[in-house]
Amino acid sequence: MTVFDPERVVAFPSLSLAGGAVKGWDRRNAYTFSMLESVARHAGFDIETPFEALPASAREMLLRGSGSTNIEFVYEAEGPSGRRRSVKRSHPFEGIVPNFERRYKETDSAAVREELARYMAARPCPDCGGARLRREARHVYLVDPARADERRPIYAVEHSTLRECLATFDALHLAGAKAEIADKVVREIRSRLKFLNDVGLAYLSLDRSADTLSGGESQRIRLASQIGSGLTGVMYVLDEPSIGLHQRDNERLIGTLRHLRDLGNSVLVVEHDEEAIRAADHCIDMGPGAGVHGGRVIAQGTPDEVAANPESLTGRYLSGALAIPLPEQRKSWRTDSLSLTEGEGRGEGAVGSAQRASQSSGACLRIANARGNNLRGLDVEIPVGLFTCVTGVSGSGKSTLVNDTLYAAVARRLYNSHAEPAPHDAVEGIEAFDKVINVDQSPIGRTPRSNPATYTGLFTPIRELFAEVPAARERGYGPGRFSFNVAGGRCEACQGDGVLKVEMHFLPDVYVPCDSCRGKRYNRETLEILYKGRNITQVLELTVEDALAHFGAVPAIARKLQTLADVGLGYIRLGQSATTLSGGEAQRVKLALELSKRDTGRTLYILDEPTTGLHFADIALLLEVLHQLRDAGNTIVVIEHNLDVIKTADWIVDIGPEGGAGGGALVACGTPETVAAHAPSHTGRYLAGLLKR
């Protein structure tokens, strides 16, 4: 359930109430501040004292109220003659948290509710403890006669991982009538759990919320349900099912796809993973490039036939003619590195003691006692100024460590973010950074109005350039005339969208071209203004490559265009709708925006599986950008399964050894060569084979 969290309400406990410990309840708000002064007089504490230094009873009264105890409050009121006078009233103090709760329930303002929602957090229900069942249902148990002392309620079974759940039902042996009643049900449960385990989801729990699943996980769950149906003569279409899978689990996924084929089905997979491509019966390679440079079948046949085709870019990577090279020299951090034995990797205290014995000689970010989700009191050091890969099997705790702990803690420190980090003791070394940026694959916009030109800030100097054209100056047009967000130069029929939205009641909305402007977004007068023979609509239709040639003489525009070209997006159009960009393209647009900014060299960049949806050649371009950012003094932390990225990293932090409850420990850390030589590391085992090529 969602409740107001005292830690979020008191955002700055080191400040006093007068100084702003609680936003909106400081001396700048006369009404609420006068109430706090009255409470302070009654309870006998100083309102200038830091909130965290106040007595526990005073903090409880401020947050929860005074109960039935009356407090004398002094209010300023305006009399009949207009003169202000003081009015005294005695009544209980409501409390800051109850005040927020009441306002949240009573308000009709969406803005007020949105503001108050920032102070709320999800907490287990006090009645059921998060089980989501009524009392009677919580007292029905699954009991194995062979182990009568072990009885488990349904919510405990749901909370276990799929691997543990399968082991539970495999070991379940009922007797007599119970066995006959439960036989078909238990057999079906075992079958479905086996399918889910076989597609690499053993680390998930049955009660995992659907909105927390990645696209690859959701796809593999649907795949498991199809395997269980036993259908034949069906065509299955999968779009990159290997997303988020470690190489160890990839083999099982490929085995599952082969099983579907062997049943008599056709399996069509869109994939960039080398192992999946080599396992295919027939490959179709599209290209030769992306966007306007693609759209043709370059090669098809068996993987070996594609690899032998010199015109196929994919084939050249498969044959080894092209490859992502190892760095000639890694950027070093310290001479020693940490590798844990298999036994130590599974223990909770081994990581901390081993790292304390091996102190860093260089600057680092140190995460102390991270224990969110399945992390087991993890102590991790991340080098400052290096390119670090966080690796491990699916569900080992990588995202919890990097996104939920590291990013949230640094963002809270640098930006006073309201996002609450996962449980940990401290993150040391944040003073080495002035900003943190999480470059994810979320869309850069959710409407056709948003595009790469507007997101990167490129459209502003283009509009200013058009406003400087003699014809525009004669007519008195400013930069706003060439904006499709404000009235004046845009087509008013479609409000500058170029398309009209047709709402389909039980289907997704449909966008059709505007009849007035025919998709050009602007009115006739605006389109009469030309720069080098092109109007503003024609400029938005240019690819980045063509725009670079068109605006090469304008440094402010050319610099931003060059960064888009540097990240491999020379083929996209400036005005291309953000909704048509893939996750990988959106991520590279964000990287281009960061590259175009002035760099302080003190930025922490965090990327979660940036190679999703990227071809070998795109990965090579991405790595060039990441190494460029690192060479400028920035720190790069990447969660990744792709071995081509891992092998080029300066430092690896390998989490595991397994997923779910079997993960959350530090297996190994060091250079790729160090981790590859560490036998207990699943990542190291696959990395060793790649480094030997």
Secondary structure as UniProt FT lines:
FT   STRAND          2..4
FT   HELIX           6..9
FT   TURN            13..14
FT   TURN            17..20
FT   TURN            23..24
FT   TURN            27..28
FT   HELIX           30..43
FT   TURN            47..48
FT   HELIX           51..53
FT   HELIX           56..64
FT   TURN            67..68
FT   STRAND          70..78
FT   TURN            80..81
FT   STRAND          84..92
FT   HELIX           96..106
FT   HELIX           110..117
FT   TURN            118..119
FT   STRAND          120..122
FT   TURN            126..130
FT   HELIX           135..138
FT   STRAND          141..144
FT   TURN            145..146
FT   STRAND          147..153
FT   HELIX           154..159
FT   HELIX           162..170
FT   HELIX           176..198
FT   TURN            199..200
FT   TURN            202..203
FT   TURN            206..207
FT   HELIX           210..212
FT   HELIX           215..229
FT   STRAND          235..239
FT   TURN            241..244
FT   HELIX           247..262
FT   TURN            263..264
FT   STRAND          266..270
FT   HELIX           274..279
FT   STRAND          283..287
FT   HELIX           291..293
FT   STRAND          296..301
FT   HELIX           303..307
FT   TURN            310..311
FT   HELIX           313..319
FT   HELIX           342..346
FT   HELIX           350..356
FT   STRAND          364..370
FT   TURN            373..374
FT   STRAND          378..383
FT   TURN            384..385
FT   STRAND          387..391
FT   TURN            394..395
FT   HELIX           398..399
FT   HELIX           400..407
FT   HELIX           408..415
FT   STRAND          426..428
FT   HELIX           430..432
FT   STRAND          435..438
FT   TURN            448..449
FT   HELIX           452..455
FT   TURN            456..457
FT   HELIX           459..467
FT   HELIX           470..475
FT   HELIX           479..482
FT   TURN            487..489
FT   TURN            492..496
FT   STRAND          499..502
FT   TURN            505..506
FT   STRAND          510..513
FT   TURN            515..519
FT   HELIX           524..527
FT   TURN            532..533
FT   HELIX           536..540
FT   HELIX           544..550
FT   TURN            552..553
FT   HELIX           555..566
FT   TURN            567..568
FT   TURN            570..571
FT   TURN            574..575
FT   HELIX           578..580
FT   HELIX           583..596
FT   STRAND          603..608
FT   TURN            610..613
FT   HELIX           616..631
FT   TURN            632..633
FT   STRAND          635..639
FT   HELIX           643..646
FT   TURN            647..648
FT   STRAND          651..656
FT   HELIX           660..662
FT   STRAND          665..670
FT   HELIX           672..676
FT   TURN            679..680
FT   HELIX           682..691
//
